[in-house]
């Protein structure tokens, strides 16, 4: 029997996944967590890392006041604390390549969209346990198109994107490149259009 930890903010999804996986008789649920704080506490208490970690990318703030957290942030924390991480599978409703690229950058081994069934999810879990990388077929074409997307950017647009990924504001980017903030805004609009990405935070994950 393989062991698993689930990091999922939605209570129905969290409990439902745990109940279904345990009910198969093939999985031992070492624990479930709703946010990063609970996950850190859980991993601090268990005797050994699970065979696999199942998590969502976006975790809502418990009190609704703070910004949403990124479930992937548990990965570097685990690596720092234990010197390694269990194989990680993402189960999320995000199917755009920005989120998938971010997940792969963290070393995620599996990526499954939430409109897939529990059986399809379990197939990916077992594939990852066998050492494979399994990415949802819905996002594979988008990943393959990432390189082509970069080719669509002009040199100046690529410069803007580089500075944006470094966390610089529009005003700071304008000062560094010697252009007006208005020009930066216009170039960003073109980047959003070409990449199909709607938010600044998702552009930073490219």
Order of alpha helices (4+ residues) and beta strands (2+ residues): beta-alpha-beta-alpha-beta-beta-beta-alpha-beta-alpha-beta-alpha-beta-alpha-alpha-alpha-alpha-alpha-alpha
